[in-house]
Structures are given as structure tokens and as C-alpha cells.
Amino acid sequence: MNQNPFELFQKECPEVAARFNDLVEAQKALEGLDAKTKQLINIAIQTANRNVKGVQMHAMMAKNEGATREEIVGAVVLNLHHSGLASILDCLPAAIDGFEGKM
């Protein structure tokens, strides 16, 4: 069984998932940053947390918002002095997969 973890979360916890989605929508609506920049920041945050799947998903969303491969790679590598090389090595392949639409 290789079920999408977010779909499983939505199935098992529909009320919590709905509220989580509301929070995400409220964050998207914040003014001051364009959608592409928000996605690049999310990639950097997910890299710092070593959340490979999160990096992959946000890389795909960043590309959809007009981010280049170089911008996505840069958002990952920006963490080198914060999170260390291991985080970069974990997350860079996922970022490229997300950019290339490999999910």
C-alpha cells in the first residue's frame, strides 16, 4: 500500500485536515510576498526541517508559480550554513524531482 500521506490524513482526520487547509489558505492570502516567493520560502523551511516530501511538493508548486530550476535549487542550498550538508543532500534530489514533476 503506497497511499499518499496527505490523502490519508484527510481521510482519517477530515475535520482537522479541513482546518489545516483553512490555515494554508489564510497564509496564502497574506500580502507582501508574491506566490512564487512564498513557495521558495517554503522550500527553504522544508529543507531546514529535512522534510523531503515537503520540498518535493513545494518545488512543484514553485515551478507552477514561475520559479526556475536555479531558484528552487538556490532555496535548498541556502540552508547549507543553517542546517548542514546532510539536509541539502537529503532535499536537493526531491527539489529537482518536484521541479521535473516526478511525484
N, C-alpha and C positions, 0 to 999 in steps of 0.2 A: 504494500500500500504506500503510494507516494503522493499523498494528498497535499495540496497547497496549504501551508500552515495558517495563513490568514483566513482562508476559506473555512478551515477547521475552527478557528477562533470565532468566526461569525456564526457558524452552525451551533457550536457548543455554548456560546455566551452571547446570544443575539442582542440583549439589552445593553450589555457592556460594550459590545462592538459598535452598536449604533451611537452610543455616547462618544466613543473614541472617534468615530467618523465625524461627529459634530465638532469635536475639538480640532481635528485636522482641517476641516472646512473653515473654522474660525481663524486658525493660523494662516491658512492660505489667503484669507481676506485682509490680513494686516497690511497696512500701507507702508511705503517706504522702500521696499525692495521689489524688483520685478520677479516674475515666476522662475526665470532661469537662475537668477542669483540665489533664490531660496532653495532650489534643488541642489545647486553646487554646495551651499552651506550644509544641507542635509547630508550630502556625500561625505563632507569633511567630518561631521559629527558622527555618522555611522562608522567611518573609518576609525575614529578615536575610540569608539566602543567595540571595535572589531566585529561589527555586525555585517558579515559578508553578504547575506541576503538583502539587508537594507541598502548596502552600497549598490548592489546589482539593480534593485528596483529603482532607486533614486537616479542612477546613471541613465536608465531607460527614460525616466520622466524628464531628466535634464536635457537629453537629446531631443525629446519631443518639444521642449521649450526653446530649442535652438542652440544648445550648448555644443561646442565642438569636442572632439576626442581629446584634444590638448587641454581644454578647460576641465574636463572630467578627470583626466589623469592628474592635472595640477591640484584639484581639490583633494585627491587621495594623498598625493606626495606632500602636500602642505603639512601633513601630520607627522612627518619624519622626526622633527625635533620635539614634538609633543608626546607622541605615542610610541615612537621607536620603529625600527625597521620591520619587526615582526608584524605589526599592524598593516604596514604598507604591503608587505609580501602576501599577507592574507587577503587583502582587499583589492589590490590592483587587478588581478585577473577577473574578479567579479565585476569591477567597474567596466572593464573592456567588454566582458560578456554582455552586460546590460546595455552598453552603447551599441553593440552589434545586434541587439535583440535576441540574444540567446538566454532563454529563461528556463 
